[in-house]
Amino acid sequence: MDVRHMPLDEVAQRCAEETDKFRHKHAADNQFCFELFRRALEEGDHEAFKYVFEIYKPQCARWVRNVRGFEAASELTPDLFVSQAFANLYKDLRGEKFQRFAALEAVLQYLRKCAVTAVLQHLRKAELAELTLDRSEELDANLAEELKTEVEYEELWERICWLLPDETDRLLADLRLRQNVMPAQIAQMYPEHWPDGRAVSVAMQRILRTLRRDRELRAMAGLSPKDEKLLDSL
């Protein structure tokens, strides 16, 4: 039976079952969870979104707790940031915007980014005195990157997605260009795509060559002719 024609309750149940398999390091079928996200975001089905929140709230809370600096504020609980992450996910990906995602992994990476951003923004505003100078600088750098991704470069990212029709290439571009995840870590996260850090670097160089050839992308990035010559030489 086509997953798009399955009743919502059944899709949600299968998603929960497959998610549990994944958490216990068993092979999982991602189509049910992806379909649940699709109904929740692309179709705006509020019941589907409730299921998404229920199933992925524990994982989102773990992402929140793992953000560097979160443990420095003992009064904080993950719940507020989890709710904010899901709210931003809905705002950013509802309707046609969801169509640029073709796999569950990419949607979950975006949800993770929403969770991390929510915590970083709070920590920035709170100006937690307990943080060391080095960690404060790291926090500022991470926050700047997140805000740049979410606010200033959305159109730029849409152009990059258009230039990279392959979903695996988009995933790698998102991990390296938007999230600044290191090649070795990417290989650990997605061994089915890249066996080691070198394979990640080789794939990323191929992607960058594709992006450098696009003059519209260069113009959107605000590159001067001098900058373009520099890129051509790389």
C-alpha positions as CSV (number, residue, x, y, z in Angstrom):
1,M,0.0,0.0,0.0
2,D,1.3,3.5,-0.9
3,V,2.3,5.2,2.3
4,R,0.5,8.4,1.0
5,H,-2.8,6.6,1.1
6,M,-2.4,5.1,4.5
7,P,-4.5,6.4,7.4
8,L,-2.7,9.0,9.5
9,D,-2.9,6.9,12.7
10,E,-1.3,4.0,11.0
11,V,1.5,6.2,9.5
12,A,2.2,7.6,13.0
13,Q,2.2,4.2,14.6
14,R,4.7,2.8,12.0
15,C,6.8,5.9,12.4
16,A,7.0,5.4,16.1
17,E,7.9,1.7,15.7
18,E,10.6,2.5,13.1
19,T,12.0,5.3,15.3
20,D,12.3,2.8,18.2
21,K,14.1,0.4,15.9
22,F,16.6,3.1,15.0
23,R,17.2,4.1,18.6
24,H,18.1,0.5,19.4
25,K,20.5,0.4,16.4
26,H,18.3,-1.8,14.2
27,A,17.5,-1.3,10.5
28,A,14.6,1.1,10.1
29,D,12.3,2.1,7.3
30,N,12.3,5.9,7.1
31,Q,9.4,6.3,4.7
32,F,6.7,6.4,7.4
33,C,8.3,9.2,9.4
34,F,9.1,11.2,6.3
35,E,5.5,10.9,5.2
36,L,4.4,12.0,8.7
37,F,6.6,15.1,8.4
38,R,5.3,15.7,4.8
39,R,1.7,15.7,6.0
40,A,2.5,17.9,9.0
41,L,4.5,20.5,7.1
42,E,3.7,20.4,3.4
43,E,0.0,19.7,3.9
44,G,-0.3,21.6,7.2
45,D,-2.1,18.7,8.9
46,H,-2.2,19.7,12.6
47,E,-2.9,16.2,13.8
48,A,0.1,14.9,11.9
49,F,2.2,17.7,13.5
50,K,1.1,16.6,16.9
51,Y,2.3,13.1,16.2
52,V,5.6,14.4,14.9
53,F,6.1,16.4,18.1
54,E,5.2,13.4,20.3
55,I,7.6,11.0,18.5
56,Y,10.5,13.4,18.1
57,K,10.3,15.4,21.3
58,P,12.7,13.1,23.2
59,Q,15.3,13.3,20.5
60,C,14.9,17.1,20.3
61,A,15.4,17.3,24.0
62,R,18.6,15.4,23.8
63,W,19.9,17.8,21.1
64,V,19.1,20.7,23.4
65,R,20.9,19.2,26.4
66,N,24.0,18.5,24.3
67,V,24.4,22.1,23.2
68,R,27.7,23.5,24.7
69,G,26.8,26.0,27.4
70,F,23.3,24.6,28.2
71,E,24.5,22.9,31.3
72,A,25.9,26.2,32.6
73,A,22.4,27.4,33.4
74,S,21.0,25.0,35.9
75,E,17.6,26.7,35.9
76,L,17.0,25.8,32.2
77,T,14.9,22.8,31.1
78,P,14.7,21.5,27.5
79,D,11.0,21.9,27.1
80,L,10.9,25.6,26.1
81,F,13.6,25.1,23.5
82,V,12.0,22.0,22.2
83,S,8.7,23.8,21.6
84,Q,10.5,26.7,20.0
85,A,12.4,24.4,17.7
86,F,9.3,22.7,16.5
87,A,7.6,26.1,16.0
88,N,10.5,27.3,13.9
89,L,10.5,24.1,11.9
90,Y,6.8,24.6,11.1
91,K,7.3,28.3,10.2
92,D,10.4,27.6,8.0
93,L,9.3,24.5,6.2
94,R,5.5,24.6,5.8
95,G,3.8,24.5,2.4
96,E,6.0,24.3,-0.7
97,K,9.2,25.0,1.2
98,F,9.1,21.4,2.4
99,Q,9.4,20.1,-1.2
100,R,13.2,20.8,-1.2
101,F,13.6,17.9,1.2
102,A,13.6,14.4,-0.2
103,A,14.8,12.4,2.8
104,L,14.0,12.1,6.5
105,E,17.7,12.7,7.4
106,A,17.7,16.2,5.9
107,V,14.4,17.1,7.8
108,L,15.9,15.9,11.1
109,Q,19.1,17.8,10.5
110,Y,17.0,20.9,10.1
111,L,15.0,20.2,13.3
112,R,18.4,19.7,15.1
113,K,19.5,23.1,13.8
114,C,16.4,24.7,15.0
115,A,16.9,23.2,18.5
116,V,20.6,24.3,18.7
117,T,19.7,27.8,17.5
118,A,17.0,28.2,20.1
119,V,19.5,27.4,22.9
120,L,22.3,29.6,21.5
121,Q,20.0,32.6,21.1
122,H,18.9,32.3,24.7
123,L,22.5,31.9,26.0
124,R,23.5,34.9,24.0
125,K,20.8,37.1,25.4
126,A,21.3,35.8,28.9
127,E,25.1,36.6,28.8
128,L,25.9,33.8,31.2
129,A,28.8,35.0,33.3
130,E,29.9,31.4,34.2
131,L,31.1,30.7,30.6
132,T,34.8,30.9,30.1
133,L,36.2,33.3,27.5
134,D,37.0,30.6,25.1
135,R,33.6,29.1,25.4
136,S,31.9,32.5,25.0
137,E,33.9,33.1,21.8
138,E,32.9,29.7,20.5
139,L,29.3,30.4,21.4
140,D,29.3,33.7,19.6
141,A,30.8,32.1,16.5
142,N,28.2,29.3,16.5
143,L,25.4,31.7,17.0
144,A,26.5,34.0,14.2
145,E,26.6,31.1,11.9
146,E,23.2,29.9,12.9
147,L,21.6,33.4,12.5
148,K,23.3,33.9,9.2
149,T,21.9,30.6,8.0
150,E,18.4,31.3,9.2
151,V,18.0,35.0,8.2
152,E,20.5,36.3,5.7
153,Y,21.2,33.3,3.4
154,E,17.9,31.6,2.9
155,E,17.7,32.7,-0.7
156,L,21.3,31.7,-1.2
157,W,20.6,28.3,0.2
158,E,17.6,27.8,-2.2
159,R,19.9,28.6,-5.1
160,I,22.5,26.0,-3.8
161,C,19.7,23.4,-3.5
162,W,18.7,24.1,-7.1
163,L,22.3,23.7,-8.2
164,L,22.6,20.4,-6.3
165,P,19.7,18.2,-7.4
166,D,21.1,15.1,-5.6
167,E,19.8,14.9,-2.0
168,T,23.0,13.5,-0.7
169,D,25.0,16.4,-2.1
170,R,22.5,18.8,-0.5
171,L,22.9,17.0,2.8
172,L,26.6,17.3,2.7
173,A,26.5,21.0,1.7
174,D,24.1,21.7,4.6
175,L,26.4,19.9,7.0
176,R,29.6,21.6,5.9
177,L,28.4,25.1,4.7
178,R,25.6,25.8,7.1
179,Q,26.4,23.8,10.2
180,N,30.2,23.6,9.9
181,V,30.3,19.9,10.8
182,M,33.8,18.5,10.4
183,P,34.4,15.8,7.7
184,A,35.4,13.1,10.2
185,Q,32.2,13.7,12.2
186,I,30.1,13.6,9.0
187,A,31.6,10.2,8.1
188,Q,30.6,9.0,11.6
189,M,27.1,10.3,11.2
190,Y,26.5,9.0,7.7
191,P,28.8,6.0,7.0
192,E,26.3,4.8,4.4
193,H,27.2,7.8,2.2
194,W,30.9,8.5,3.1
195,P,33.1,5.8,4.6
196,D,35.7,8.3,6.1
197,G,36.6,11.9,6.3
198,R,38.6,11.9,3.1
199,A,35.6,10.7,1.2
200,V,33.7,13.6,2.6
201,S,36.4,16.1,1.6
202,V,36.6,14.7,-1.9
203,A,32.8,15.0,-2.3
204,M,32.8,18.5,-0.9
205,Q,35.4,19.6,-3.3
206,R,33.3,18.3,-6.2
207,I,30.3,20.2,-4.8
208,L,32.3,23.4,-4.4
209,R,33.4,23.2,-8.0
210,T,29.8,23.1,-9.1
211,L,28.9,26.0,-7.0
212,R,31.8,28.2,-8.1
213,R,30.8,27.8,-11.7
214,D,27.4,29.5,-11.1
215,R,27.6,33.3,-11.6
216,E,24.1,33.9,-10.2
217,L,25.2,32.3,-7.0
218,R,28.3,34.5,-6.9
219,A,26.2,37.6,-7.4
220,M,23.8,36.6,-4.6
221,A,26.8,36.1,-2.3
222,G,27.9,39.6,-3.1
223,L,31.2,38.6,-4.6
224,S,33.2,41.3,-6.5
225,P,35.0,40.5,-9.8
226,K,38.2,40.2,-7.8
227,D,36.5,37.7,-5.5
228,E,35.3,35.7,-8.5
229,K,38.8,35.5,-10.0
230,L,40.1,34.2,-6.6
231,L,37.4,31.5,-6.6
232,D,38.3,30.5,-10.2
233,S,41.8,29.9,-9.1
234,L,40.9,27.6,-6.3
